[in-house]
């Protein structure tokens, strides 16, 4: 499903000169929305893990400037799996 979503995103990006000419199937739209959702969740987890690494002492591991307070990270409040 995510491969179809990625393919749909690439189709929109590279094959359409005019947005009015764009035609997508129902499956392509569903796959695209699912792909964007999964991608945003993945980016959120990477950001959270970067904050966790910074909190436990690996300040140079990941450059991030939007970490929440350290207590919520260590308590596990930031993780939603």
DRENVOTI-334130 format. One record per atom (N, C-alpha, C): y, z, x; atom name; residue number from 1; residue in one letter. Coordinates in Angstrom, 1 decimal. Layout:
// DRENVOTI-334130
       y       z       x  name  resi  resn
       Y       Z       X    CA   NUM     a
...
This chain:
// DRENVOTI-334130
       y       z       x  name  resi  resn
    -1.2     0.0     0.8     N     1     x
     0.0     0.0     0.0    CA     1     x
     1.3     0.0     0.9     C     1     x
     1.2     0.8     2.0     N     2     x
     2.4     0.8     2.8    CA     2     x
     2.6    -0.5     3.6     C     2     x
     1.5    -1.2     3.9     N     3     x
     1.6    -2.5     4.6    CA     3     x
     2.3    -3.5     3.7     C     3     x
     1.9    -3.4     2.4     N     4     x
     2.6    -4.3     1.4    CA     4     x
     4.1    -4.0     1.3     C     4     x
     4.4    -2.7     1.4     N     5     x
     5.8    -2.3     1.3    CA     5     x
     6.6    -2.7     2.5     C     5     x
     6.0    -2.6     3.7     N     6     x
     6.6    -3.1     4.9    CA     6     x
     6.8    -4.7     4.8     C     6     x
     5.7    -5.3     4.3     N     7     x
     5.8    -6.8     4.2    CA     7     x
     6.9    -7.2     3.2     C     7     x
     7.1    -6.4     2.1     N     8     x
     8.1    -6.7     1.2    CA     8     x
     9.5    -6.5     1.8     C     8     x
     9.7    -5.5     2.6     N     9     x
    10.9    -5.2     3.2    CA     9     x
    11.3    -6.4     4.2     C     9     x
    10.3    -6.8     4.9     N    10     x
    10.5    -8.0     5.8    CA    10     x
    10.8    -9.2     5.0     C    10     x
    10.1    -9.4     3.9     N    11     x
    10.4   -10.6     3.0    CA    11     x
    11.8   -10.6     2.6     C    11     x
    12.3    -9.4     2.2     N    12     x
    13.7    -9.3     1.7    CA    12     x
    14.7    -9.6     2.9     C    12     x
    14.3    -9.1     4.0     N    13     x
    15.2    -9.2     5.2    CA    13     x
    15.3   -10.6     5.7     C    13     x
    14.1   -11.3     5.8     N    14     x
    14.1   -12.6     6.5    CA    14     x
    14.0   -13.8     5.6     C    14     x
    13.5   -13.7     4.4     N    15     x
    13.2   -15.0     3.7    CA    15     x
    14.3   -15.3     2.6     C    15     x
    15.1   -14.3     2.3     N    16     x
    16.0   -14.6     1.2    CA    16     x
    17.4   -14.8     1.7     C    16     x
    18.0   -16.0     1.4     N    17     x
    19.3   -16.3     1.8    CA    17     x
    20.3   -15.8     0.7     C    17     x
    19.9   -15.9    -0.5     N    18     x
    20.8   -15.5    -1.6    CA    18     x
    20.0   -14.5    -2.4     C    18     x
    20.6   -13.3    -2.7     N    19     x
    19.9   -12.2    -3.3    CA    19     x
    19.5   -12.6    -4.8     C    19     x
    20.2   -13.6    -5.3     N    20     x
    19.9   -14.0    -6.7    CA    20     x
    18.6   -14.8    -6.7     C    20     x
    18.1   -15.3    -5.6     N    21     x
    16.9   -16.1    -5.5    CA    21     x
    15.7   -15.2    -5.3     C    21     x
    15.9   -13.9    -5.1     N    22     x
    14.8   -13.0    -4.8    CA    22     x
    13.9   -12.7    -6.0     C    22     x
    12.6   -12.9    -5.8     N    23     x
    11.7   -12.6    -6.9    CA    23     x
    10.6   -11.7    -6.2     C    23     x
    10.4   -10.6    -6.8     N    24     x
     9.3    -9.7    -6.3    CA    24     x
     8.3    -9.4    -7.5     C    24     x
     7.1    -9.2    -7.1     N    25     x
     6.1    -8.8    -8.1    CA    25     x
     6.2    -7.3    -8.3     C    25     x
     5.6    -6.9    -9.4     N    26     x
     5.6    -5.4    -9.7    CA    26     x
     5.0    -4.6    -8.6     C    26     x
     3.9    -5.1    -8.0     N    27     x
     3.2    -4.4    -6.9    CA    27     x
     4.1    -4.4    -5.7     C    27     x
     4.9    -5.4    -5.4     N    28     x
     5.8    -5.4    -4.2    CA    28     x
     6.9    -4.3    -4.4     C    28     x
     7.4    -4.2    -5.6     N    29     x
     8.5    -3.2    -5.9    CA    29     x
     7.9    -1.8    -5.7     C    29     x
     6.7    -1.6    -6.3     N    30     x
     6.1    -0.2    -6.2    CA    30     x
     5.8     0.1    -4.7     C    30     x
     5.3    -0.9    -4.0     N    31     x
     4.9    -0.7    -2.6    CA    31     x
     6.2    -0.4    -1.8     C    31     x
     7.3    -1.1    -2.1     N    32     x
     8.5    -0.9    -1.3    CA    32     x
     9.1     0.5    -1.5     C    32     x
     9.1     0.9    -2.8     N    33     x
     9.6     2.3    -3.1    CA    33     x
     8.7     3.3    -2.4     C    33     x
     7.4     3.1    -2.5     N    34     x
     6.5     4.1    -1.8    CA    34     x
     6.7     4.1    -0.3     C    34     x
     6.9     2.9     0.3     N    35     x
     7.1     2.8     1.7    CA    35     x
     8.3     3.5     2.1     C    35     x
     9.4     3.3     1.4     N    36     x
    10.7     4.0     1.7    CA    36     x
    10.5     5.5     1.6     C    36     x
     9.8     6.0     0.6     N    37     x
     9.6     7.4     0.4    CA    37     x
     8.8     8.0     1.6     C    37     x
     7.7     7.3     2.0     N    38     x
     6.9     7.8     3.1    CA    38     x
     7.6     7.8     4.4     C    38     x
     8.4     6.7     4.6     N    39     x
     9.2     6.6     5.8    CA    39     x
    10.3     7.8     5.9     C    39     x
    10.9     8.1     4.8     N    40     x
    11.9     9.2     4.8    CA    40     x
    11.2    10.5     5.0     C    40     x
    10.1    10.7     4.4     N    41     x
     9.3    12.0     4.7    CA    41     x
     8.9    12.1     6.2     C    41     x
     8.5    11.0     6.8     N    42     x
     8.2    11.0     8.2    CA    42     x
     9.3    11.3     9.1     C    42     x
    10.5    10.8     8.8     N    43     x
    11.7    11.0     9.5    CA    43     x
    12.1    12.5     9.4     C    43     x
    11.9    13.1     8.2     N    44     x
    12.3    14.5     8.0    CA    44     x
    11.4    15.4     8.8     C    44     x
    10.1    15.1     8.8     N    45     x
     9.1    15.9     9.6    CA    45     x
     9.4    15.8    11.1     C    45     x
     9.8    14.6    11.6     N    46     x
    10.1    14.4    13.0    CA    46     x
    11.4    15.3    13.3     C    46     x
    12.3    15.3    12.4     N    47     x
    13.6    16.1    12.6    CA    47     x
    13.2    17.6    12.6     C    47     x
    12.4    18.0    11.7     N    48     x
    12.0    19.4    11.6    CA    48     x
    11.2    19.8    12.9     C    48     x
    10.3    18.9    13.3     N    49     x
     9.6    19.3    14.5    CA    49     x
    10.5    19.4    15.8     C    49     x
    11.5    18.5    15.8     N    50     x
    12.5    18.6    16.9    CA    50     x
    13.2    19.9    16.9     C    50     x
    13.6    20.3    15.7     N    51     x
    14.3    21.6    15.6    CA    51     x
    13.4    22.8    16.0     C    51     x
    12.1    22.7    15.7     N    52     x
    11.1    23.7    16.0    CA    52     x
    10.9    23.7    17.5     C    52     x
    10.8    22.5    18.2     N    53     x
    10.7    22.5    19.6    CA    53     x
    11.9    23.1    20.3     C    53     x
    13.1    22.8    19.8     N    54     x
    14.3    23.3    20.3    CA    54     x
    14.3    24.9    20.2     C    54     x
    13.9    25.4    19.1     N    55     x
    13.8    26.8    18.8    CA    55     x
    12.9    27.5    19.7     C    55     x
    11.8    26.9    20.1     N    56     x
    10.8    27.7    20.9    CA    56     x
    11.1    27.4    22.4     C    56     x
    12.2    26.7    22.8     N    57     x
    12.5    26.6    24.2    CA    57     x
    12.5    25.3    24.8     C    57     x
    12.2    24.2    24.1     N    58     x
    12.2    22.9    24.6    CA    58     x
    13.5    22.2    24.2     C    58     x
    14.6    22.7    24.7     N    59     x
    15.9    22.2    24.3    CA    59     x
    16.2    20.7    24.7     C    59     x
    15.5    20.3    25.7     N    60     x
    15.7    18.9    26.2    CA    60     x
    14.7    17.9    25.6     C    60     x
    13.7    18.4    24.8     N    61     x
    12.7    17.6    24.3    CA    61     x
    13.2    16.5    23.3     C    61     x
    14.0    17.0    22.3     N    62     x
    14.6    16.1    21.3    CA    62     x
    16.0    16.4    21.1     C    62     x
    16.9    15.4    21.1     N    63     x
    18.3    15.7    20.9    CA    63     x
    18.6    15.6    19.4     C    63     x
    18.8    16.8    18.9     N    64     x
    19.2    16.8    17.5    CA    64     x
    20.3    17.9    17.3     C    64     x
    21.3    17.6    16.5     N    65     x
    22.4    18.5    16.3    CA    65     x
    22.5    19.0    14.9     C    65     x
    21.5    18.8    14.1     N    66     x
    21.5    19.3    12.7    CA    66     x
    20.4    20.3    12.3     C    66     x
    20.1    21.1    13.2     N    67     x
    19.0    22.1    13.0    CA    67     x
    19.5    23.2    12.1     C    67     x
    18.7    23.6    11.1     N    68     x
    19.1    24.8    10.3    CA    68     x
    18.9    26.1    11.2     C    68     x
    19.2    27.2    10.6     N    69     x
    19.1    28.5    11.3    CA    69     x
    17.6    28.7    11.8     C    69     x
    17.4    29.3    12.9     N    70     x
    16.1    29.5    13.5    CA    70     x
    15.2    30.3    12.7     C    70     x
    15.6    31.3    11.9     N    71     x
    14.8    32.1    11.1    CA    71     x
    14.0    31.3    10.1     C    71     x
    14.6    30.4     9.4     N    72     x
    13.9    29.6     8.4    CA    72     x
    12.9    28.7     9.1     C    72     x
    13.1    28.2    10.3     N    73     x
    12.2    27.3    11.0    CA    73     x
    10.9    28.1    11.4     C    73     x
    11.1    29.3    12.0     N    74     x
    10.0    30.1    12.4    CA    74     x
     9.2    30.7    11.2     C    74     x
     9.8    30.9    10.1     N    75     x
     9.1    31.4     8.9    CA    75     x
     8.4    30.3     8.2     C    75     x
     8.6    29.0     8.5     N    76     x
     7.9    27.9     7.9    CA    76     x
     8.5    27.4     6.6     C    76     x
     9.8    27.8     6.3     N    77     x
    10.4    27.4     5.1    CA    77     x
    10.8    25.9     5.2     C    77     x
    10.9    25.3     6.3     N    78     x
    11.3    23.9     6.5    CA    78     x
    10.2    22.9     6.3     C    78     x
     9.0    23.4     6.4     N    79     x
     7.8    22.5     6.3    CA    79     x
     7.4    22.4     4.8     C    79     x
     7.3    21.1     4.4     N    80     x
     6.8    20.8     3.1    CA    80     x
     5.7    19.7     3.2     C    80     x
     4.5    20.1     3.2     N    81     x
     3.4    19.1     3.4    CA    81     x
     2.7    18.9     2.1     C    81     x
